[in-house]
Amino acid sequence: MDARPNSPEARDISYHMHGYTNARKHEEAGPLIIEKGDGIYVEDLAGNRYIEAMAGLWSVAVGFSEKRLVDAAVRQMSKLPYYHDFGSKSHSPLIDLAEKLVQMAPVPMSKAYFTNSGSEANDTAMKMIWYRSNALGQPARKKIISRIRGYHGVTIATASLTGLPNNHNSFDLPIANVLHTSTPHHWREALPNESEGEFSSRLADDLEKLILAEGPETIAAFFGEPIMGAGGVIVPPAGYWEKIQAVLSKYDILLVADEVICGFGRTGEMFGSQTFGIRPDIMVLSKQISSSYLPISALLINEKVFEPIADESNRIGTFGHGFTGGGHPVAAAVALENLKLIEERDLVGNARTVGAHMQKRLRKLASHPLVGEVRGVGLIAAVELVGDKANKMPWETAGALGGLVNGFMQQNGVISRNMGDALAFCPPLIITEPQVDQVIDAFERSLEAAVKQVRNWRARLPCRLVSLL
Ligand SMILES: Cc1ncc(COP(=O)(O)O)c(C=O)c1O
């Protein structure tokens, strides 16, 4: 890090508080300042180039230098830089994008509603669900079920839906009326000799028990990501979504598919809901909708959701919710152009074919002594690292090995991200097979560097401990 008092690094430490960062460690280590982007690459201030193997935050589908998105933004900025949709106002990019999204949906959807982030979209979904319950004369139906290790955002309500301790600790969350059910992670959570199908049935039973214990008439909705992303790229086991949906329909509970990561091609289908046979009532979309060139998110709602909400807004006089920037014309124009690019260049097909190559190469590492599990679909994957393979136990403390390998990846020219000990891969959808090979070659080198460190650590342990590992 450049330690001069007026360096960008020093000024970042002085003036900028970061998201998802240990603020004290940051004062010591300083930032990695990314200055420009080009295709799947980004470059830091010192001119070091990295493959962005996380597509930023799971989001830059078309890469970091797409001129057509820049041109779309400039065109719209020059014509109508801002407008909104309150009080029946509208504008062309918004209408075009709403129509496009409803037409793209894999199940019949009625309307699109626009927000600015995944958190805002999920927060809005919760509010719509509560409003709908009141509209239907079911004021007791307010509880929402999500899953341990699910991720749905960071507002007060959506951090409550999120099932990760770091989003609750010291924030006094979760709020009331949010319940968490089990994580569909077969490798870690299954009982000895339990098949994927049996595990899925057990999780559906867990869900049903929770619903019955709380009272089915109090449960409004279930939120789930087709693949859990920030919880560690957890791919659901065989039969999971079918069995979960059977329980939800039995008790007339709405299903919200949080497609914020999976949507727009990530899994090798346009939506994760298609990959896993999910039939949602609400779909939550963000990130790859605009390749995150500008913030925009959307909810798609079906008739079952829209109709009672429309009636209630008529009774009250308005649907009293909306964001100043919701459906911003420049963001909507960029999203439309981005979706056009995803279709024209068949980036969904690329996620399928190049993704198959990435999955195959990663799975070859399954026998590596530090690899516990390799999981993923299409262009999203994680490798869960372990210090003790037989017992699926971490090295030193949970997350230490993930952090170590993630650091080596950066030294090897690849930006990845460790969620605890799960190292994630989620590159731009434009990535090619040779570029995937570069990422995985760097990963292999990083694993070997980690092996040396783990050996040194073992050598320093007392003999009786080593025999346990
Ligand atoms: C599945 C999912 N839902 C919601 C969110 C929250 O989105 P945002 O960070 O835009 O608020 C994220 C962010 O990573 C996500 O992965």
The ligand as an ORCA input file, in Angstrom:
! r2SCAN-3c Opt
* xyz 0 1
  C     -29.681    -13.240     -3.686
  C     -29.498    -11.814     -3.281
  N     -30.562    -11.096     -2.898
  C     -30.447     -9.813     -2.542
  C     -29.226     -9.186     -2.531
  C     -29.110     -7.764     -2.081
  O     -28.845     -6.947     -3.151
  P     -28.205     -5.479     -2.924
  O     -26.829     -5.674     -2.440
  O     -28.302     -4.884     -4.291
  O     -29.088     -4.782     -1.953
  C     -28.087     -9.882     -2.938
  C     -26.769     -9.242     -2.954
  O     -25.743     -9.857     -3.134
  C     -28.227    -11.237     -3.304
  O     -27.157    -11.960     -3.638
*
